[in-house]
Amino acid sequence: MAAPAVVVKRAYKYYGKKDKPDYKPVLEYLDMTVEKGIIYGLLGPSGCGKTTLLSCIVGRRKLDSGEVWVLGGKPGEKGSGVPGPRVGYMPQDIALVAEFTVRDAVYYFGRIYGMKTKKLAERFDFLTNLLELPSGGRLIKTLSGGQQRRVSLAAALVHEPELLILDEPTVGLDPVLRERIWEFLAEQARNGTTVIITTHYIDETKQAHKIGLLRDGQLLDEDSPEEILRRYDCNNLEDAFLKMALRQHELTHRRRSTLTGSPDVIPESSIVNDSRYQSREDFNVVTSSTDVLTSKEKPERIKNGKKGRYKAVLIKSIQQFSRHPGGLIFSILFPIVQVVAFFSAIGHDPRDLHVAVVNHEAAMSPLGIDICRNKSITYVAQREDETCEQYMLSCWFLEEMEKRKLFTIMYNTTAEAKHAVAKRKVYGALRFPQNFSDALALRVTEGHAEDDIVEESTISAWIDMSDHQITNFVKLQLHKAYEAFARRTMRACQKNEDLVQIPVRFEEPVFGVADAEIVAYMAPGVMVTIIFFLAAIVTSTLMISDRLEGVWERSAVAGVQPKEMLQVHIVLQSIVILVQTFEMMIVAYLGYKLPYKGSLVTIACLLFLQGLGGMCFGFLLSVLCSSYTLSFFIATGSFYPMILLCGILWPIEGMPNVLRLISFALPFTLPAKSLRDLMEKGIPFTNPDIYGGFLITIGWIIGTLALCFLRLRYRKI
Ligand SMILES: Nc1ncnc2c1ncn2[C@@H]1O[C@H](COP(=O)(O)OP(=O)(O)OP(=O)(O)O)[C@@H](O)[C@H]1O
């Protein structure tokens, strides 16, 4: 009896959760034995569990109960080489990076196994001839389904493994090519390679040494095709399969009607049960293969495997990134576009704001409302008794308004002016009373003034308050216009102009500048959010696409560990984040002259760490989400609260206490504040206001990475 390469014992596998109604076994009491050096054809209808069984054999999924032995060890055990270089696995999906060329795809797996470039080139030429591969420079994404399948098969064969596991390798291929592939597999088997192959073409399996017929997760029978035909007294395998299926149906039916307990347990006699292999000792007795675990052939290749794997994954990631123009543009140009957009759009005064004016004072003058255009008018005249005569001061006020970009449109009546506001032609309406200048003179010079004097010297304003920012701007400019107007009047009357100033004087600011700009306030928050988001989106997208395309899975079967994939990604992404950090700083500090007092190195470090934080958040999204859509929903759903609560849109001092506490724990609040303090106050890193932001960022990096590793470790597979 030939030694077995693969033994599966009493295997049970379930998907989903126990308490759900559709919780039923995908593999059920399954026994299977594949001797070394044979081709084992695994046949079965769609959904019967073939792929699940293969993924348990290559160590990507775990059985719920039962055992799997592969090449003398248990898949996943240290030193077993499975997953790893002893197996060549071609999954049902193409599982190749779409941006790979044909050559890259084959070389990628060769490099993982530590193959030298010369050997790889020879092997590539050989496989190109055997499988009629398209030209080596063609991109995978431009190939037909059949061509992609052949490249995928070549990738599984490249390192001449001991065990080949091929999930439907011949689907959609030309019959002549199929025949050639089978001939090649037969030759490999003669040379000692074990092949497990699933196929839908029952005819094909006649060439296998042994076939196993799988239905509803149960292996109905397994033996050589000739023996199966003889046992079931049939001329072809289809009929034999049909007979087995009918028998299985009958047995299940009978069992259901006779057994009251354990309806799911099939009597052992009804399915294949090889009682030879009950333990590692039995297995080794049968296979005489403790040596399999420690064999001499075991692998030199494994020794240098780690270096090869890192190299392979690094080259893959660079190719993936560099051949993806969208990704490149997004990563390199987007930070510049974002920062330029921010500085170009935010903080500038609104322009072309028009205000309706009803000037009763001017209207009553001999020149009417055009009097304000007359430059020869004397507005203020000093009398001999040193009192001041004032005339048409409303014109001065309007001049001050225009200097502040509030342009006036004259109306005859208040009703017309208010109507213009209601129609949104103007942002507000002002009315100057008929005796404005005289009443104002009395109001200022007299110690007391009657109500009618106060009324006559008051400008009425009706403002459109529906736009918060514009309203504030109009109000502020009116205040400023009034202050300038009042000072001008006092100056003209040779009086102390500070008298009209509110009796509070704003001295030299402790931090910042007197007329602080909103841009300088918002910029730190905007910069930390941009760099965080970009890294999170790029990372989650790359990782999810690797997973969805099956590249992650296939690389794992080839022996690449998740942490190796992550480490390579971290290195590459860190370089990208570094570039993004410099780009943003150059645009902000050099291009837009954003003021800063603190150390630029500390600023760069904080931005870089924020990028790393975003990258780790992207990792977390990619391991939590099974699709782009879900990751997009979670990303958008989490980013908005983070931005809203971080204090750049509204001060956290105005939030309820609980929300304030939450906002401090978020990744933008304290880092944005630290960056602002660094820029405006220039305080050193040792100040808690600065290192607090660093600590939160580092906390997020550690927290999200820890969650990723926990998720990867305890995910049910
Ligand atoms: N991750 C999963 N979660 C839940 N159910 C799954 C999962 N993967 C497979 N299944 C279910 O398990 C059953 C067996 O699937 P499997 O892919 O192993 O079948 P298969 O024989 O390879 O089918 P096919 O030939 O169509 O690929 C199917 O009913 C499938 O829907």
PDBQT file of the ligand as one rigid body, heavy atoms in Angstrom, charges set to zero:
ROOT
HETATM    1  N1  LIG A 801     -17.550  31.481   3.894  1.00  0.00    +0.000 N 
HETATM    2  C1  LIG A 801     -18.716  30.829   3.806  1.00  0.00    +0.000 A 
HETATM    3  N2  LIG A 801     -19.717  31.147   4.636  1.00  0.00    +0.000 NA
HETATM    4  C2  LIG A 801     -20.900  30.492   4.585  1.00  0.00    +0.000 A 
HETATM    5  N3  LIG A 801     -21.174  29.508   3.717  1.00  0.00    +0.000 NA
HETATM    6  C3  LIG A 801     -20.213  29.135   2.863  1.00  0.00    +0.000 A 
HETATM    7  C4  LIG A 801     -18.938  29.785   2.854  1.00  0.00    +0.000 A 
HETATM    8  N4  LIG A 801     -18.176  29.212   1.885  1.00  0.00    +0.000 NA
HETATM    9  C5  LIG A 801     -18.951  28.241   1.320  1.00  0.00    +0.000 A 
HETATM   10  N5  LIG A 801     -20.157  28.207   1.903  1.00  0.00    +0.000 N 
HETATM   11  C6  LIG A 801     -21.256  27.288   1.581  1.00  0.00    +0.000 C 
HETATM   12  O1  LIG A 801     -20.773  25.974   1.780  1.00  0.00    +0.000 OA
HETATM   13  C7  LIG A 801     -21.241  25.105   0.766  1.00  0.00    +0.000 C 
HETATM   14  C8  LIG A 801     -20.060  24.440   0.061  1.00  0.00    +0.000 C 
HETATM   15  O2  LIG A 801     -19.319  25.445  -0.613  1.00  0.00    +0.000 OA
HETATM   16  P1  LIG A 801     -18.032  25.078  -1.457  1.00  0.00    +0.000 P 
HETATM   17  O3  LIG A 801     -17.514  26.334  -2.034  1.00  0.00    +0.000 OA
HETATM   18  O4  LIG A 801     -17.116  24.305  -0.599  1.00  0.00    +0.000 OA
HETATM   19  O5  LIG A 801     -18.655  24.156  -2.601  1.00  0.00    +0.000 OA
HETATM   20  P2  LIG A 801     -18.020  23.610  -3.952  1.00  0.00    +0.000 P 
HETATM   21  O6  LIG A 801     -18.307  22.177  -3.977  1.00  0.00    +0.000 OA
HETATM   22  O7  LIG A 801     -16.591  24.010  -4.055  1.00  0.00    +0.000 OA
HETATM   23  O8  LIG A 801     -18.894  24.354  -5.026  1.00  0.00    +0.000 OA
HETATM   24  P3  LIG A 801     -18.476  24.837  -6.491  1.00  0.00    +0.000 P 
HETATM   25  O9  LIG A 801     -18.131  23.635  -7.277  1.00  0.00    +0.000 OA
HETATM   26  O10 LIG A 801     -19.680  25.554  -6.986  1.00  0.00    +0.000 OA
HETATM   27  O11 LIG A 801     -17.330  25.754  -6.268  1.00  0.00    +0.000 OA
HETATM   28  C9  LIG A 801     -22.080  25.950  -0.165  1.00  0.00    +0.000 C 
HETATM   29  O12 LIG A 801     -23.435  25.778   0.190  1.00  0.00    +0.000 OA
HETATM   30  C10 LIG A 801     -21.648  27.361   0.137  1.00  0.00    +0.000 C 
HETATM   31  O13 LIG A 801     -22.709  28.240  -0.050  1.00  0.00    +0.000 OA
ENDROOT
TORSDOF 0
